[in-house]
Amino acid sequence: MIISGLLLSGADYLIDADGDRQAGLYFSKYESSIHAEYGLTSRWTVVLQLAVQQISQDNNGAADTASGLSASRIGLQARVWQHDRWVVSVQGSAVIPGGGENVADRPLGDGANGVEIRALAGRSISNAGFADIQYGYTLRSDDYPSEQRLDLTAGWRLADRYSVMLQSFNTISGADRQRNNRSFSQHKLQLSAGIRIRNGELVVGAFTTIHGRNSIDESGWTVSWWRRF
């Protein structure tokens, strides 16, 4: 499967350590991404994630811009259990920094190599729906903060050609002892709708930040093309 996507987002507010929104920020991001999975066997799958970004931000007069790859991931996924409508997998990936976003609450381009371990569980619901939960833990070198991710997805096919998805993306970092000793969290909701076109599916979505700490109040749009082969 290959998912190629475009993202456009922006923010006008910071979210401080108490979770309150503060003015004084300008942020914009354009991103082109690809997520690819290729089954080596019935159990093992290679996973690749790349994103090219163009980002500009101004935080109360402190400007920062970046253009290039964000943190990339390449790894292996293994199915460890399957029964009836359930399937459970584990995934290990190398995390390679780029010139864009790498580590939460850090300057653009700042980052280090890391390893992500991810557990995935999914279940089909009747013949038209599914639910998916993923938990990932990223450990980085050079004392960069660790990171936890919890991604939740529920989807439903309304008809043969049309589908909807509701997703929750949650990121929580450890304390950044190397820089400012503060932690980071951001929680986003995304609603998407898809339509099958020939041998693929066009998916359009909108997302917004509902809560966070030491983060930005980011909202935006996504367009992606999903194709299985």
MARBA-3410 file (N, C-alpha, C, O; in Angstrom, 1 decimal):
229
0.8,-1.2,0.0,0.0,0.0,0.0,0.9,1.2,0.0,1.9,1.3,0.7 ~ 0.4,2.3,-0.7,1.1,3.6,-0.8,0.1,4.6,-0.5,-0.9,4.7,-1.1 ~ 0.4,5.5,0.5,-0.4,6.7,0.7,0.5,7.9,0.4,1.5,8.2,1.2 ~ 0.1,8.7,-0.6,0.8,9.9,-0.9,-0.1,11.1,-0.5,-1.3,11.1,-0.9 ~ 0.5,12.1,0.2,-0.4,13.1,0.7,0.2,14.5,0.7,1.4,14.7,0.6
-0.7,15.5,0.7,-0.4,16.9,0.9,-1.0,17.5,2.1,-2.2,17.1,2.4 ~ -0.3,18.3,2.8,-0.9,18.9,4.0,-0.6,20.4,4.0,0.5,20.9,3.6 ~ -1.6,21.2,4.4,-1.5,22.6,4.6,-2.0,23.0,6.0,-3.1,22.7,6.3 ~ -1.2,23.6,6.8,-1.6,23.9,8.2,-1.0,25.3,8.6,-0.1,25.8,8.0 ~ -1.6,25.8,9.7,-1.1,27.1,10.2,-1.6,27.2,11.7,-2.4,26.4,12.2
-1.0,28.2,12.3,-1.4,28.5,13.7,-1.1,30.0,14.0,-0.2,30.6,13.5 ~ -2.0,30.6,14.9,-1.9,31.9,15.3,-1.7,32.1,16.8,-1.5,33.2,17.3 ~ -1.7,30.9,17.5,-1.6,30.9,19.0,-0.6,29.8,19.4,-0.5,28.8,18.9 ~ 0.1,30.2,20.5,0.9,29.2,21.3,0.0,28.6,22.3,-1.0,29.2,22.7 ~ 0.4,27.4,22.8,-0.3,26.8,24.0,0.8,26.7,25.0,1.8,26.0,24.8
0.6,27.3,26.1,1.7,27.4,27.2,1.7,26.2,28.0,1.0,25.2,27.8 ~ 2.5,26.2,29.1,2.7,25.1,30.0,1.5,24.7,30.8,1.3,23.6,31.3 ~ 0.5,25.7,30.9,-0.7,25.4,31.6,-1.8,25.0,30.7,-3.0,24.8,31.1 ~ -1.6,24.9,29.4,-2.6,24.6,28.4,-3.4,25.7,27.9,-4.5,25.5,27.3 ~ -3.0,26.9,28.2,-3.7,28.1,27.8,-3.2,28.7,26.5,-2.0,28.6,26.2
-4.0,29.2,25.6,-3.6,29.7,24.3,-3.1,31.2,24.5,-3.8,32.0,25.2 ~ -2.0,31.5,23.9,-1.4,32.8,24.0,-1.1,33.3,22.5,-0.6,32.6,21.7 ~ -1.4,34.6,22.3,-1.1,35.2,21.0,0.4,35.5,20.9,1.2,35.3,21.8 ~ 0.8,35.8,19.6,2.2,36.2,19.4,2.9,35.2,18.4,4.1,35.3,18.3 ~ 2.1,34.3,17.8,2.8,33.3,17.0,2.2,33.4,15.5,1.0,33.7,15.3
3.1,33.2,14.6,2.7,33.0,13.2,3.4,31.7,12.8,4.6,31.6,12.9 ~ 2.6,30.7,12.3,3.2,29.4,11.8,2.4,29.0,10.6,1.2,29.1,10.5 ~ 3.2,28.5,9.6,2.6,27.9,8.4,3.5,26.7,8.0,4.7,26.7,8.1 ~ 2.8,25.7,7.4,3.5,24.5,7.0,2.8,23.9,5.7,1.6,23.8,5.7 ~ 3.7,23.6,4.8,3.3,22.9,3.6,4.1,21.6,3.6,5.3,21.6,3.7
3.4,20.5,3.4,4.1,19.2,3.5,3.6,18.2,2.4,2.4,18.1,2.1 ~ 4.5,17.6,1.8,4.2,16.5,0.9,4.8,15.2,1.5,6.0,15.2,1.8 ~ 4.0,14.1,1.6,4.5,13.0,2.3,4.1,11.7,1.5,3.3,11.7,0.6 ~ 4.8,10.6,1.9,4.6,9.3,1.4,4.7,8.3,2.5,5.7,8.3,3.3 ~ 3.7,7.4,2.6,3.8,6.3,3.6,3.6,5.0,2.7,2.6,4.9,2.1
4.6,4.1,2.8,4.5,2.9,2.0,4.7,1.7,2.8,5.5,1.7,3.8 ~ 4.0,0.6,2.5,4.1,-0.7,3.2,4.2,-1.7,2.1,3.4,-1.8,1.2 ~ 5.1,-2.6,2.3,5.3,-3.7,1.3,5.5,-5.0,2.0,6.4,-5.2,2.8 ~ 4.6,-6.0,1.7,4.6,-7.3,2.4,5.7,-8.2,1.9,5.6,-8.6,0.7 ~ 6.7,-8.5,2.7,7.7,-9.4,2.3,7.2,-10.9,2.3,7.5,-11.7,1.4
6.4,-11.2,3.4,5.8,-12.5,3.5,4.4,-12.2,4.1,4.0,-11.1,4.2 ~ 3.7,-13.3,4.4,2.4,-13.1,5.0,2.4,-12.5,6.4,1.4,-12.1,6.9 ~ 3.6,-12.5,7.0,3.8,-12.0,8.4,4.6,-10.7,8.4,4.3,-9.9,9.2 ~ 5.6,-10.6,7.6,6.5,-9.5,7.7,6.3,-8.4,6.6,6.0,-8.7,5.5 ~ 6.3,-7.1,7.1,6.1,-6.0,6.2,7.1,-4.9,6.4,7.5,-4.5,7.5
7.6,-4.4,5.3,8.6,-3.2,5.3,7.7,-1.9,5.3,6.8,-1.8,4.6 ~ 8.1,-1.0,6.2,7.4,0.3,6.3,8.3,1.4,6.1,9.4,1.5,6.6 ~ 7.9,2.4,5.3,8.7,3.6,5.0,7.8,4.9,5.1,6.7,4.9,4.6 ~ 8.4,5.9,5.8,7.6,7.1,5.9,8.6,8.3,5.7,9.6,8.5,6.3 ~ 8.2,9.1,4.7,9.0,10.3,4.3,8.1,11.5,4.2,6.9,11.4,3.8
8.6,12.7,4.5,7.8,13.9,4.3,8.8,15.1,4.0,9.8,15.3,4.7 ~ 8.5,15.8,3.0,9.2,17.1,2.6,8.4,18.3,3.0,7.2,18.3,2.7 ~ 9.0,19.2,3.8,8.3,20.3,4.4,8.8,21.6,4.0,10.0,21.8,3.7 ~ 8.0,22.6,4.0,8.4,24.0,3.9,7.7,24.7,5.1,6.4,24.8,5.1 ~ 8.4,25.2,6.1,7.8,25.7,7.3,8.4,27.1,7.6,9.5,27.4,7.4
7.5,28.0,8.0,7.8,29.3,8.5,7.1,29.6,9.8,6.0,29.3,10.0 ~ 7.9,30.2,10.8,7.2,30.5,12.1,7.9,31.7,12.7,9.1,32.0,12.5 ~ 7.1,32.5,13.4,7.6,33.7,14.1,7.0,33.7,15.5,5.8,33.9,15.6 ~ 7.8,33.5,16.5,7.3,33.4,17.8,7.7,34.6,18.6,8.8,34.7,19.1 ~ 6.8,35.6,18.6,7.1,36.9,19.2,8.4,37.5,18.8,9.2,38.0,19.6
8.7,37.5,17.5,9.8,38.1,16.9,11.0,37.2,16.6,12.0,37.6,16.0 ~ 10.9,36.0,17.2,12.0,35.0,16.9,11.6,34.1,15.7,10.7,33.2,15.9 ~ 12.2,34.4,14.6,11.8,33.7,13.3,12.6,32.5,13.1,13.8,32.4,13.5 ~ 12.0,31.5,12.5,12.6,30.2,12.2,12.0,29.7,10.9,10.8,29.6,10.8 ~ 12.8,29.2,10.0,12.3,28.7,8.7,13.0,27.4,8.4,14.2,27.2,8.8
12.4,26.5,7.6,13.0,25.3,7.2,12.4,24.8,5.9,11.3,25.0,5.7 ~ 13.2,24.1,5.2,12.8,23.5,3.9,13.6,22.2,3.7,14.8,22.2,3.7 ~ 12.8,21.1,3.5,13.5,19.8,3.4,12.8,18.7,4.1,11.6,18.8,4.5 ~ 13.5,17.5,4.2,12.9,16.4,4.9,12.7,16.6,6.4,13.5,17.2,7.0 ~ 11.6,16.1,6.9,11.4,16.0,8.3,11.9,14.7,8.8,12.5,13.9,7.9
11.8,14.3,10.0,12.2,13.0,10.5,11.6,11.9,9.7,10.4,11.8,9.5 ~ 12.5,11.0,9.2,12.0,9.9,8.4,12.1,8.6,9.2,12.8,8.5,10.1 ~ 11.2,7.6,8.8,11.2,6.3,9.5,11.2,5.2,8.5,10.5,5.2,7.4 ~ 12.0,4.2,8.8,12.1,3.0,8.0,12.2,1.8,8.9,13.0,1.8,9.8 ~ 11.4,0.8,8.7,11.4,-0.3,9.7,10.7,-1.5,9.2,10.3,-1.6,8.0
10.5,-2.5,10.1,9.8,-3.7,9.8,8.6,-3.9,10.8,8.7,-3.6,12.0 ~ 7.5,-4.4,10.2,6.3,-4.7,11.0,6.1,-6.2,11.0,6.2,-6.8,9.9 ~ 5.7,-6.8,12.1,5.4,-8.2,12.2,4.1,-8.5,12.8,3.8,-7.9,13.9 ~ 3.3,-9.3,12.2,2.0,-9.7,12.7,2.3,-10.8,13.8,2.9,-11.8,13.5 ~ 1.8,-10.5,15.0,2.1,-11.4,16.1,0.9,-12.2,16.6,1.0,-13.3,17.2
-0.3,-11.8,16.2,-1.5,-12.5,16.7,-2.7,-12.1,15.8,-2.9,-10.9,15.4 ~ -3.5,-13.1,15.4,-4.7,-12.8,14.6,-5.8,-13.8,15.0,-5.5,-15.0,15.1 ~ -7.0,-13.3,15.3,-8.1,-14.2,15.6,-9.4,-13.5,15.3,-9.7,-12.4,15.7 ~ -10.2,-14.2,14.5,-11.5,-13.7,14.2,-11.4,-12.3,13.5,-10.8,-12.2,12.4 ~ -11.9,-11.3,14.1,-11.8,-9.9,13.5,-10.6,-9.1,14.0,-10.5,-8.0,13.6
-9.8,-9.7,14.9,-8.7,-8.9,15.5,-7.4,-9.3,14.8,-7.2,-10.4,14.3 ~ -6.5,-8.3,14.8,-5.1,-8.5,14.4,-4.2,-7.6,15.2,-4.5,-6.4,15.4 ~ -3.1,-8.1,15.7,-2.1,-7.4,16.5,-0.7,-7.5,15.9,-0.3,-8.6,15.5 ~ 0.0,-6.4,15.8,1.3,-6.3,15.2,2.2,-5.5,16.0,1.8,-4.7,16.9 ~ 3.5,-5.7,15.8,4.6,-4.9,16.4,5.5,-4.4,15.3,5.6,-5.0,14.3
6.0,-3.2,15.5,6.8,-2.5,14.5,8.1,-1.9,15.1,8.0,-1.2,16.2 ~ 9.2,-2.0,14.5,10.4,-1.4,14.9,11.0,-0.5,13.8,11.1,-1.0,12.6 ~ 11.3,0.7,14.0,11.7,1.6,13.0,12.9,2.4,13.4,13.1,2.8,14.6 ~ 13.8,2.7,12.4,14.9,3.7,12.7,14.3,5.1,12.3,13.6,5.3,11.3 ~ 14.6,6.1,13.2,14.2,7.5,13.0,15.4,8.3,12.6,16.4,8.4,13.4
15.3,8.9,11.4,16.5,9.6,10.9,16.1,11.1,10.7,15.1,11.4,10.0 ~ 16.8,12.0,11.4,16.4,13.5,11.4,16.6,14.1,10.0,17.5,13.6,9.2 ~ 15.9,15.2,9.7,16.1,15.9,8.5,16.2,17.4,8.8,16.5,17.8,9.9 ~ 15.9,18.2,7.8,16.0,19.7,7.9,14.8,20.3,8.4,14.8,21.6,8.7 ~ 13.7,19.6,8.6,12.4,20.2,9.0,12.1,19.8,10.5,13.0,20.0,11.3
10.9,19.4,10.8,10.5,19.1,12.1,11.0,17.7,12.5,10.9,16.7,11.8 ~ 11.7,17.6,13.6,12.3,16.4,14.1,11.8,16.0,15.5,11.3,14.9,15.7 ~ 12.0,17.0,16.4,11.7,16.7,17.8,10.8,17.8,18.3,11.0,19.0,18.0 ~ 9.7,17.4,19.0,8.7,18.4,19.4,9.4,19.4,20.4,10.3,19.1,21.2 ~ 8.9,20.7,20.2,9.4,21.8,21.1,10.9,22.1,20.9,11.5,22.5,21.9
11.4,21.9,19.7,12.8,22.1,19.4,12.8,23.0,18.2,11.9,23.0,17.4 ~ 13.9,23.8,18.0,14.1,24.5,16.7,14.0,23.6,15.5,14.4,22.4,15.6 ~ 13.5,24.1,14.4,13.4,23.3,13.1,14.8,22.9,12.7,15.8,23.6,12.8 ~ 14.9,21.6,12.3,16.2,21.0,11.9,17.0,20.4,13.0,18.0,19.7,12.8 ~ 16.6,20.7,14.3,17.3,20.2,15.4,16.8,18.8,15.7,15.6,18.5,15.8
17.7,17.8,15.9,17.3,16.5,16.1,18.4,15.5,16.2,19.6,15.9,16.1 ~ 18.1,14.2,16.3,19.1,13.2,16.4,18.5,11.8,16.0,17.3,11.7,15.9 ~ 19.4,10.9,15.7,18.9,9.6,15.3,18.1,8.9,16.5,18.4,9.2,17.7 ~ 17.2,8.0,16.1,16.4,7.4,17.2,15.8,6.1,16.7,16.0,5.7,15.6 ~ 15.1,5.4,17.6,14.5,4.1,17.4,13.0,4.2,17.9,12.8,4.7,19.0
12.1,3.8,17.1,10.7,3.8,17.5,10.2,2.4,17.6,10.4,1.6,16.6 ~ 9.6,2.0,18.7,8.9,0.7,18.9,7.4,1.0,18.9,7.0,1.9,19.7 ~ 6.6,0.3,18.1,5.2,0.6,18.0,4.4,-0.7,18.1,4.7,-1.7,17.5 ~ 3.3,-0.6,18.8,2.3,-1.8,18.9,1.0,-1.3,18.2,0.6,-0.2,18.4 ~ 0.5,-2.2,17.4,-0.7,-1.9,16.6,-1.8,-3.0,16.8,-1.4,-4.2,16.8
-3.0,-2.6,17.0,-4.1,-3.5,17.2,-5.3,-3.0,16.4,-5.7,-1.8,16.5 ~ -5.9,-3.8,15.5,-7.0,-3.4,14.7,-8.1,-4.5,14.8,-7.9,-5.7,15.0 ~ -9.4,-4.0,14.5,-10.5,-4.9,14.5,-11.5,-4.4,13.5,-11.8,-3.2,13.4 ~ -12.0,-5.3,12.7,-13.1,-5.0,11.8,-14.4,-5.0,12.5,-14.6,-5.8,13.5 ~ -15.3,-4.2,12.1,-16.7,-4.0,12.7,-17.7,-4.3,11.6,-17.8,-3.5,10.7
-18.5,-5.3,11.8,-19.4,-5.8,10.8,-18.7,-5.9,9.5,-17.5,-6.4,9.5 ~ -19.3,-5.6,8.4,-18.6,-5.7,7.1,-18.2,-4.3,6.5,-17.8,-4.2,5.4 ~ -18.4,-3.3,7.3,-18.2,-1.9,6.8,-17.3,-1.0,7.6,-16.9,0.0,7.1 ~ -17.0,-1.4,8.8,-16.2,-0.5,9.7,-15.0,-1.2,10.3,-14.8,-2.4,10.1 ~ -14.2,-0.3,10.9,-12.9,-0.8,11.6,-12.5,0.1,12.6,-12.9,1.3,12.6
-11.8,-0.4,13.6,-11.1,0.5,14.6,-9.7,0.1,14.7,-9.3,-1.1,14.6 ~ -8.8,1.1,15.0,-7.4,0.8,15.1,-6.8,1.6,16.2,-7.1,2.8,16.4 ~ -5.9,1.0,17.0,-5.2,1.8,18.0,-3.7,1.5,17.9,-3.3,0.3,17.7 ~ -2.8,2.5,18.0,-1.4,2.3,17.8,-0.7,3.1,19.0,-1.1,4.3,19.2 ~ 0.3,2.5,19.6,1.1,3.2,20.6,2.5,3.0,20.2,3.0,2.0,20.0
3.2,4.2,20.1,4.6,4.2,19.8,5.5,4.9,20.8,5.0,5.9,21.4 ~ 6.7,4.4,21.0,7.6,5.0,21.9,8.9,5.2,21.1,9.5,4.3,20.6 ~ 9.4,6.5,21.1,10.6,6.9,20.4,11.7,7.2,21.4,11.5,8.1,22.3 ~ 12.9,6.6,21.3,14.0,6.9,22.1,15.1,7.4,21.2,15.5,6.8,20.2 ~ 15.6,8.6,21.5,16.6,9.3,20.7,18.0,9.4,21.4,18.1,9.3,22.6
19.0,9.5,20.5,20.4,9.5,21.0,20.7,11.0,21.5,19.9,11.9,21.3 ~ 21.9,11.1,22.1,22.4,12.5,22.5,21.5,13.2,23.5,21.4,14.4,23.5 ~ 20.8,12.4,24.3,19.9,13.0,25.4,18.8,13.8,24.9,18.2,14.6,25.6 ~ 18.4,13.7,23.6,17.2,14.3,23.1,16.0,13.6,23.8,16.0,12.5,24.1 ~ 14.9,14.4,24.0,13.7,13.8,24.8,13.1,12.6,24.1,12.9,12.6,22.9
12.6,11.7,24.9,11.9,10.6,24.3,10.5,11.1,24.0,10.1,12.2,24.3 ~ 9.7,10.2,23.3,8.4,10.7,22.8,7.4,9.5,22.8,7.8,8.4,22.3 ~ 6.2,9.7,23.2,5.2,8.7,23.2,4.1,9.2,22.2,3.7,10.4,22.2 ~ 3.5,8.3,21.4,2.5,8.6,20.5,1.3,7.6,20.7,1.6,6.4,20.7 ~ 0.1,8.1,20.7,-1.1,7.3,20.8,-2.0,7.8,19.6,-2.5,8.9,19.7
-2.2,6.9,18.7,-3.0,7.2,17.5,-4.3,6.3,17.5,-4.1,5.1,17.6 ~ -5.5,6.9,17.4,-6.7,6.2,17.4,-7.5,6.5,16.1,-7.6,7.6,15.7 ~ -8.0,5.4,15.5,-8.8,5.6,14.2,-10.0,4.8,14.3,-10.0,3.6,14.7 ~ -11.1,5.4,13.8,-12.4,4.6,13.6,-12.9,5.0,12.2,-12.9,6.2,11.8 ~ -13.2,4.0,11.4,-13.6,4.2,10.0,-14.9,3.5,9.7,-15.2,2.4,10.2
-15.6,4.0,8.7,-16.8,3.3,8.3,-17.0,3.6,6.8,-16.9,4.7,6.3 ~ -17.3,2.5,6.0,-17.7,2.7,4.6,-19.2,2.8,4.5,-19.9,1.9,4.7 ~ -19.5,4.0,4.0,-21.0,4.4,3.9,-21.6,3.7,2.8,-22.8,3.3,2.9 ~ -20.9,3.5,1.7,-21.4,2.8,0.6,-20.2,2.2,-0.1,-19.1,2.3,0.4 ~ -20.4,1.5,-1.2,-19.2,0.9,-1.9,-18.1,1.9,-2.2,-16.9,1.5,-2.2
-18.4,3.1,-2.5,-17.4,4.1,-3.0,-17.0,5.1,-1.9,-16.0,5.7,-2.0 ~ -17.8,5.2,-0.8,-17.6,6.4,0.1,-17.3,5.9,1.5,-17.8,4.9,2.0 ~ -16.4,6.6,2.2,-16.0,6.3,3.5,-15.8,7.5,4.4,-15.6,8.6,3.8 ~ -15.8,7.3,5.7,-15.5,8.4,6.6,-14.5,7.9,7.7,-14.6,6.7,8.0 ~ -13.7,8.7,8.2,-12.7,8.3,9.3,-12.7,9.4,10.3,-12.6,10.6,10.0
-12.6,9.0,11.6,-12.4,10.0,12.7,-11.1,9.5,13.4,-11.0,8.3,13.8 ~ -10.1,10.4,13.5,-8.8,10.0,14.1,-8.4,11.0,15.2,-8.7,12.2,15.2 ~ -7.7,10.4,16.2,-7.1,11.2,17.3,-5.6,10.9,17.3,-5.2,9.8,17.4 ~ -4.8,12.0,17.2,-3.3,11.9,17.2,-2.8,12.6,18.5,-3.1,13.8,18.7 ~ -2.1,11.8,19.3,-1.6,12.4,20.6,-0.1,12.1,20.7,0.3,11.0,20.6
0.6,13.2,21.0,2.0,13.1,21.2,2.4,13.7,22.6,2.0,14.8,22.9 ~ 3.2,13.0,23.3,3.7,13.4,24.6,5.2,13.2,24.7,5.6,12.0,24.5 ~ 6.0,14.2,25.0,7.4,14.0,25.1,7.9,13.9,26.6,7.1,14.4,27.5 ~ 9.0,13.4,26.8,9.7,13.4,28.1,10.3,14.8,28.3,10.3,15.7,27.4 ~ 10.8,15.1,29.5,11.4,16.4,29.8,12.7,16.6,29.0,13.5,15.6,28.9
12.8,17.7,28.4,14.0,18.1,27.6,15.1,18.6,28.5,15.3,19.8,28.7 ~ 15.8,17.6,29.2,16.8,18.0,30.2,18.0,18.7,29.5,18.7,19.4,30.2 ~ 18.3,18.4,28.2,19.4,19.0,27.6,19.2,20.5,27.3,20.2,21.3,27.2 ~ 17.9,21.0,27.2,17.7,22.3,26.7,17.0,23.2,27.7,17.5,24.2,28.2 ~ 15.7,22.8,28.1,15.0,23.7,29.0,14.2,22.9,30.1,13.5,23.5,30.8
14.4,21.6,30.1,13.8,20.8,31.1,12.2,20.8,31.1,11.6,20.4,32.1 ~ 11.6,21.2,30.0,10.2,21.2,30.0,9.7,20.1,29.0,10.5,19.6,28.1 ~ 8.5,19.6,29.2,7.9,18.6,28.4,6.9,19.2,27.4,6.6,20.4,27.5 ~ 6.4,18.3,26.5,5.6,18.8,25.4,4.4,17.8,25.3,4.6,16.6,25.4 ~ 3.3,18.3,24.9,2.2,17.5,24.5,1.3,18.2,23.5,1.1,19.4,23.6
0.7,17.4,22.6,-0.2,17.9,21.6,-1.3,16.9,21.3,-0.9,15.7,21.0 ~ -2.5,17.3,21.2,-3.6,16.3,21.0,-4.5,16.9,19.8,-5.1,18.0,20.0 ~ -4.6,16.1,18.7,-5.3,16.6,17.6,-6.4,15.6,17.2,-6.4,14.4,17.5 ~ -7.5,16.2,16.6,-8.6,15.4,16.0,-8.6,15.7,14.6,-8.4,16.8,14.1 ~ -8.9,14.6,13.8,-9.0,14.8,12.3,-10.2,14.0,11.8,-10.5,12.9,12.2
-11.0,14.7,11.0,-12.2,14.0,10.3,-11.9,14.0,8.8,-11.5,15.0,8.2 ~ -12.1,12.8,8.2,-11.8,12.7,6.8,-12.9,11.9,6.1,-13.7,11.2,6.7 ~ -13.0,12.2,4.8,-13.9,11.5,3.9,-13.2,11.0,2.7,-12.3,11.7,2.1 ~ -13.6,9.8,2.2,-12.9,9.2,1.1,-13.9,8.8,0.0,-15.0,8.5,0.3 ~ -13.4,8.8,-1.3,-14.1,8.3,-2.4,-13.2,7.4,-3.2,-12.1,7.8,-3.6
-13.7,6.2,-3.6,-12.9,5.3,-4.4,-13.0,5.8,-5.9,-14.1,6.2,-6.4 ~ -11.8,5.9,-6.5,-11.7,6.3,-7.9,-10.8,5.2,-8.6,-9.6,5.2,-8.3 ~ -11.4,4.4,-9.4,-10.7,3.4,-10.2,-10.0,2.5,-9.2,-10.6,1.8,-8.4 ~ -8.6,2.5,-9.2,-7.9,1.5,-8.4,-7.3,2.2,-7.1,-6.4,1.6,-6.5 ~ -7.8,3.3,-6.7,-7.4,3.9,-5.5,-8.5,4.6,-4.8,-9.7,4.5,-5.1
-8.1,5.4,-3.7,-9.1,6.2,-3.0,-8.6,7.6,-2.7,-7.5,7.7,-2.2 ~ -9.3,8.6,-3.0,-9.0,10.0,-2.6,-9.6,10.3,-1.3,-10.8,10.2,-1.1 ~ -8.8,10.8,-0.4,-9.2,11.1,1.0,-8.9,12.5,1.3,-7.7,13.0,1.2 ~ -9.9,13.3,1.8,-9.7,14.7,2.2,-10.1,14.8,3.6,-11.1,14.3,4.1 ~ -9.3,15.5,4.4,-9.5,15.6,5.8,-9.2,17.0,6.4,-8.5,17.8,5.7
-9.7,17.3,7.5,-9.5,18.5,8.3,-9.1,18.2,9.7,-9.7,17.3,10.3 ~ -8.1,18.9,10.3,-7.7,18.6,11.7,-7.5,19.8,12.5,-7.4,20.9,11.9 ~ -7.6,19.7,13.8,-7.4,20.8,14.7,-6.8,20.3,16.0,-7.0,19.2,16.4 ~ -6.1,21.2,16.7,-5.5,20.9,18.0,-6.6,21.2,19.1,-7.1,22.3,19.1 ~ -6.9,20.2,19.9,-7.9,20.4,20.9,-7.3,20.7,22.3,-7.9,21.2,23.2
-6.0,20.3,22.5,-5.3,20.5,23.8,-3.8,20.3,23.6,-3.4,19.6,22.7 ~ -3.0,20.9,24.5,-1.6,20.7,24.5,-0.9,21.5,25.6,-1.5,22.2,26.4 ~ 0.4,21.3,25.6,1.3,22.0,26.5,2.6,22.3,25.8,3.2,21.4,25.2 ~ 3.1,23.5,25.9,4.3,24.0,25.2,4.3,23.6,23.7,5.3,23.0,23.2 ~ 3.1,23.8,23.1,3.0,23.4,21.7,2.3,24.6,20.9,2.3,25.7,21.5
1.8,24.3,19.7,1.1,25.3,19.0,-0.3,24.9,18.7,-0.6,23.7,18.7 ~ -1.2,25.9,18.5,-2.6,25.6,18.2,-2.8,25.4,16.7,-3.3,26.2,16.0 ~ -2.3,24.3,16.2,-2.2,24.0,14.8,-3.5,23.4,14.2,-4.1,22.5,14.8 ~ -4.0,23.9,13.1,-5.1,23.4,12.4,-4.8,23.4,10.9,-3.9,24.1,10.4 ~ -5.5,22.5,10.1,-5.2,22.4,8.7,-6.0,21.4,7.9,-7.0,20.9,8.4
-5.5,21.2,6.7,-6.2,20.3,5.7,-5.2,19.3,5.2,-4.0,19.5,5.1 ~ -5.8,18.1,4.8,-4.9,17.1,4.2,-5.7,16.6,3.0,-6.9,16.5,2.9 ~ -4.9,16.2,2.0,-5.4,15.5,0.8,-4.5,14.4,0.5,-3.3,14.6,0.4 ~ -5.0,13.2,0.3,-4.1,12.0,0.1,-4.8,11.0,-0.9,-6.0,11.0,-1.1 ~ -3.9,10.2,-1.5,-4.3,9.2,-2.4,-3.8,7.9,-1.9,-2.6,7.7,-1.7
-4.7,7.0,-1.7,-4.4,5.6,-1.1,-4.5,4.6,-2.2,-5.5,4.5,-3.0 ~ -3.5,3.8,-2.4,-3.5,2.8,-3.4,-2.9,1.5,-2.9,-1.8,1.5,-2.3 ~ -3.6,0.4,-3.1,-3.1,-0.9,-2.7,-2.6,-1.6,-4.0,-3.2,-1.4,-5.1 ~ -1.5,-2.4,-3.8,-1.0,-3.1,-5.0,-0.5,-4.5,-4.6,0.0,-5.2,-5.4
END
